[in-house]
């Protein structure tokens, strides 16, 4: 008589121990003003593009970034757990119209802003209101940005707000996102780019709307690569690049995660085969 132990049941039980794969989110708030749970009706910590896109996302841990680099071990994920191994290096361009971000150059501006745009999604301690920027004092077109190292290989969704909220006139902010195989200064001219154009300080303030007051990129990072990002001004009303907030969300689990699932599945198959017992009455 042949007795069998259900292999599918065994495999499912083993995989169930792993649990669902969770997205990893890193939230960066640039500028002088820490984002808090304001006394008003809205909690500024959940007033952001990604919170708008994903209604089930309720994490509130933001990293306040000013003009200093953040060493590995000093950043937190959106759930307030340590972002182990991840480091951020702030930089700026150093000459007019340059597209090479110099990571040894400190942005010249770090401000609460909000002189003109400060209502709607920009109210209270909104992450979209304060920011960093750089200027040469002569009206030259400059960029500000950063390099993020230590991210696991995978595909990431990136949400960026960029606006000089203390400017009453029109402005265009040009955002660039890419990767490189090594740390160091980077030329962003060939990276994927999107722009945010504001005709006045009062437009695009009622809600977070893609391509109106934030941009969204999807970027694949290979093992060992670093993430590079820059905000570049436009000659004219606002030649300075501004950076207000960035949210980095792991959209697809890293290959190592899938590999672990495969290993567990193979182990379950081996166990199942060994448990198949043939007995003679």
matplotlib code that plots the C-alpha trace (Angstrom):
import matplotlib.pyplot as plt

x = [0.0, 1.4, 1.1, 1.9, 2.3, 1.0, 3.9, 2.0, 0.7, 4.2, 5.6, 2.8, 3.3, 7.1, 6.6, 3.9, 6.6, 8.4, 5.3, 4.6, 7.4, 7.3, 8.3, 11.2, 10.7, 13.2, 11.8, 14.0, 12.9, 15.3, 15.5, 15.4, 12.0, 11.4, 8.2, 5.8, 2.3, 1.0, -1.6, -4.0, -6.3, -3.6, -0.5, 2.3, 4.2, 1.6, 1.1, 3.3, 3.2, 3.7, 1.1, -1.3, -0.5, -0.7, -3.6, -2.7, 0.8, 0.9, 4.5, 5.7, 9.5, 11.2, 15.0, 15.6, 18.4, 20.1, 23.5, 25.7, 26.3, 24.6, 26.9, 25.9, 23.9, 22.3, 19.3, 16.1, 13.5, 9.9, 8.9, 11.7, 13.9, 17.6, 18.5, 21.6, 24.4, 22.8, 24.7, 23.8, 26.3, 25.0, 26.5, 26.1, 27.5, 30.3, 30.1, 27.4, 25.6, 27.7, 26.0, 28.5, 27.5, 30.5, 30.0, 32.6, 30.6, 28.1, 24.8, 24.8, 21.1, 19.1, 15.8, 12.4, 11.1, 7.3, 7.2, 4.7, 3.5, 2.3, -1.3, -2.9, -0.3, 2.4, 0.8, 2.3, 5.5, 4.9, 7.9, 7.2, 7.8, 11.3, 14.3, 18.0, 19.5, 22.7, 23.6, 26.7, 25.3, 25.4, 22.3, 24.1, 22.2, 23.1, 22.1, 21.8, 21.5, 22.8, 24.3, 22.8, 24.9, 24.1, 20.7, 20.1, 19.7, 16.2, 13.7, 12.7, 10.0, 11.2, 8.9, 10.4, 9.1, 11.1, 9.9, 11.1, 8.1, 9.4, 9.2, 6.2, 6.8, 7.2, 9.9, 10.9, 12.7, 14.5, 14.9, 17.5, 17.8, 20.3, 22.8, 26.6, 28.9, 31.0, 30.8, 32.0, 31.1, 28.6, 27.5, 23.7, 23.2, 22.5, 20.1, 16.4, 14.8, 11.5, 10.5, 8.1, 6.9, 4.9, 3.4, 2.9, 3.2, -0.5, -0.8, -0.7, -1.3, -4.6, -3.4, -0.3, -0.5, 2.1, 3.9, 2.2, 3.9, 5.9, 7.6, 7.9, 10.7, 11.2, 14.9, 16.6, 19.7, 22.2, 24.3, 27.0, 25.5, 24.7, 21.6, 22.3, 19.8, 20.0, 17.6, 18.7, 17.4, 16.4, 17.9, 15.5, 13.2, 14.7, 18.2, 18.7, 17.8, 15.7, 15.1, 12.3, 11.6, 12.4, 10.7, 12.4, 10.3, 11.4, 8.9, 10.1, 11.9, 15.6, 16.8, 18.3, 14.7, 13.5, 16.6, 15.7, 12.2, 13.6, 15.9, 13.0, 10.9, 13.8, 14.2, 10.5, 10.7, 13.6, 11.9, 8.7, 10.5, 12.2, 8.8, 7.2, 7.1, 6.2, 5.1, 4.2, 1.3]
y = [0.0, 3.4, 6.3, 9.8, 13.1, 16.0, 17.9, 21.0, 21.5, 21.2, 23.7, 26.2, 25.8, 26.5, 29.5, 30.9, 31.2, 33.8, 36.1, 38.8, 40.8, 44.4, 47.5, 49.4, 53.2, 56.0, 59.5, 62.6, 66.1, 68.8, 72.2, 73.9, 72.9, 69.5, 67.8, 67.2, 66.2, 69.8, 71.1, 71.7, 69.2, 67.7, 65.6, 67.0, 63.7, 62.0, 64.9, 63.8, 62.4, 58.8, 59.0, 60.3, 57.6, 54.8, 55.3, 52.4, 53.8, 55.4, 55.5, 58.8, 58.7, 61.4, 62.1, 65.9, 66.7, 70.1, 70.6, 68.1, 64.5, 61.7, 58.8, 55.2, 54.2, 57.7, 57.4, 55.7, 53.9, 55.2, 52.8, 54.3, 51.3, 51.8, 52.1, 50.0, 50.5, 53.5, 56.8, 60.1, 62.6, 66.1, 68.1, 71.0, 72.2, 74.8, 76.7, 78.3, 75.8, 72.8, 69.4, 67.8, 67.5, 68.0, 66.0, 68.1, 71.3, 72.3, 73.8, 77.5, 77.6, 75.9, 77.6, 77.3, 79.1, 79.4, 83.2, 82.9, 79.3, 78.2, 76.9, 73.6, 70.8, 73.4, 74.5, 74.1, 72.0, 70.4, 68.6, 70.4, 73.9, 74.1, 73.1, 73.4, 75.1, 76.6, 79.9, 81.7, 85.1, 86.2, 84.5, 81.5, 78.3, 75.8, 72.4, 70.8, 67.0, 63.9, 60.5, 57.6, 54.5, 51.2, 50.5, 46.8, 45.8, 46.2, 48.5, 51.7, 54.3, 57.8, 60.7, 64.2, 67.7, 70.6, 74.3, 77.6, 78.4, 81.9, 83.0, 84.8, 84.5, 81.6, 78.9, 75.6, 72.9, 70.2, 66.8, 64.2, 60.6, 57.9, 55.4, 54.9, 52.0, 53.9, 56.7, 60.2, 63.2, 62.5, 64.2, 64.1, 65.4, 61.9, 60.8, 60.4, 63.9, 65.4, 69.0, 70.9, 74.3, 76.7, 79.8, 81.5, 80.9, 80.0, 77.1, 73.4, 73.9, 72.0, 68.4, 66.4, 65.8, 64.0, 66.3, 69.3, 69.6, 66.4, 63.9, 60.2, 58.1, 54.3, 53.3, 49.9, 49.6, 46.8, 45.3, 47.8, 50.8, 54.1, 56.3, 59.8, 62.7, 66.4, 69.4, 72.0, 75.5, 77.2, 80.4, 83.2, 83.6, 80.9, 79.6, 77.8, 74.1, 73.5, 70.2, 69.9, 66.2, 62.7, 59.4, 56.2, 53.1, 49.6, 48.7, 45.1, 42.8, 42.4, 39.4, 38.0, 37.9, 35.8, 33.6, 32.9, 32.0, 29.6, 28.0, 27.4, 25.9, 23.5, 22.5, 21.8, 19.6, 17.6, 17.1, 16.0, 13.4, 12.0, 11.7, 9.7, 6.2, 3.0, 0.2, -3.4, -4.7]
z = [0.0, -0.9, 1.5, 0.4, 2.3, 0.3, -1.3, -2.3, 1.2, 2.6, 0.1, 0.8, 4.6, 4.3, 2.1, 4.4, 7.0, 4.9, 4.8, 2.1, 0.6, 1.9, -0.1, 1.4, 1.5, 2.3, 2.8, 2.5, 3.5, 2.4, 4.1, 7.5, 8.7, 10.3, 9.1, 12.1, 13.0, 12.8, 15.2, 12.3, 10.7, 8.6, 9.6, 7.4, 7.8, 5.5, 3.1, 0.3, -3.3, -2.3, 0.5, -2.1, -4.7, -2.2, 0.2, 2.4, 3.1, 6.6, 7.5, 9.0, 9.5, 7.4, 7.3, 7.6, 5.1, 5.0, 3.3, 5.1, 4.0, 5.9, 6.8, 6.7, 9.8, 10.3, 7.9, 8.8, 6.6, 6.6, 9.4, 11.6, 11.4, 10.6, 6.9, 7.4, 4.9, 3.1, 2.9, 1.2, -0.3, -1.1, -3.9, -6.3, -9.6, -9.4, -12.6, -14.8, -17.0, -15.8, -15.7, -13.4, -9.8, -7.5, -4.4, -2.6, -3.1, -0.4, -1.6, -0.8, 0.2, 3.0, 3.7, 5.2, 2.0, 1.7, 1.1, -1.6, -1.9, 1.5, 1.2, 0.3, 0.1, 0.9, 4.2, 7.7, 7.7, 4.3, 2.9, -0.4, 1.1, 2.5, 0.5, -0.5, -3.6, -4.8, -6.3, -7.6, -6.8, -10.4, -11.8, -13.3, -13.9, -11.2, -10.0, -6.6, -5.9, -4.2, -4.5, -2.5, -2.0, -0.4, -1.9, -2.7, -6.3, -7.6, -9.2, -7.3, -7.7, -7.0, -6.2, -6.2, -5.3, -6.5, -6.3, -5.0, -2.8, -2.1, -5.8, -6.9, -10.7, -13.1, -12.9, -14.3, -12.3, -14.3, -12.5, -13.5, -12.2, -13.1, -11.7, -11.8, -11.1, -8.7, -6.1, -7.1, -9.1, -11.9, -15.1, -15.2, -18.8, -20.2, -17.4, -17.7, -17.1, -16.3, -15.7, -13.4, -14.7, -12.5, -14.2, -10.8, -7.1, -6.8, -9.3, -8.4, -4.7, -4.1, -4.3, -5.2, -8.9, -11.0, -13.5, -12.0, -8.6, -8.4, -10.8, -10.7, -12.0, -12.1, -11.9, -11.9, -9.8, -10.3, -7.5, -6.4, -8.3, -6.7, -7.3, -8.6, -8.6, -9.6, -9.8, -12.4, -12.8, -16.0, -17.3, -16.7, -13.7, -11.6, -12.7, -9.4, -9.0, -5.9, -4.0, -1.5, -0.9, -2.3, -1.6, -2.7, -2.8, -3.6, -6.2, -7.0, -4.6, -5.1, -7.0, -3.7, -2.3, -5.2, -4.8, -1.1, -2.1, -4.8, -2.2, 0.2, -2.5, -3.5, 0.1, 0.4, -2.7, -1.3, 2.1, 0.3, -1.7, 1.4, 3.1, 0.4, 2.0, 0.2, 2.6, 1.9, 4.1]

ax = plt.figure().add_subplot(projection="3d")
ax.plot(x, y, z, "-o")
ax.set_aspect("equal")
plt.show()
